[in-house]
Amino acid sequence: MTLTLSSEDGTTLEWVKSSYSSNDGPACVEVAATPGTVHVRDSKCTDDSPRLALGPTAWAAFASYTSAA
């Protein structure tokens, strides 16, 4: 997955659906990147659902763990 940086101030996030997600499956994740933070949400509940905000080190650890699984 390639992350595209959203607006500098983080007010407008450009969400990208994971290439591992499908329209039929239950595991749908979207991410949006701002300088210094990667935001993660469930693509089925985009309005007011909880989100994770990860720093670069935490995102790198998460991404390397999930790609190895």
C-alpha positions, 0 to 999 in steps of 0.5 A, spaced: 500 500 500 502 506 498 500 512 502 499 519 500 500 525 504 493 528 506 493 536 507 499 539 511 494 541 517 491 534 517 484 537 517 482 533 510 484 526 510 485 522 504 483 515 506 486 509 502 483 502 502 487 497 504 489 492 498 488 486 502 480 489 503 475 486 499 468 488 498 465 481 500 470 480 506 469 483 514 477 485 514 476 492 511 481 497 513 483 504 510 489 509 512 490 516 511 497 519 512 499 526 515 506 528 516 508 525 523 501 520 523 498 515 520 490 514 521 487 508 521 479 506 521 474 501 519 472 502 512 465 500 513 464 505 519 467 511 516 462 517 519 464 517 527 467 510 528 473 510 532 480 511 529 487 509 531 493 515 530 500 512 529 506 515 529 511 513 524 515 508 528 508 504 531 506 504 523 512 501 521 512 496 526 504 494 525 505 494 517 511 489 518 508 485 523 501 485 518 505 483 512 509 478 515 502 474 517 
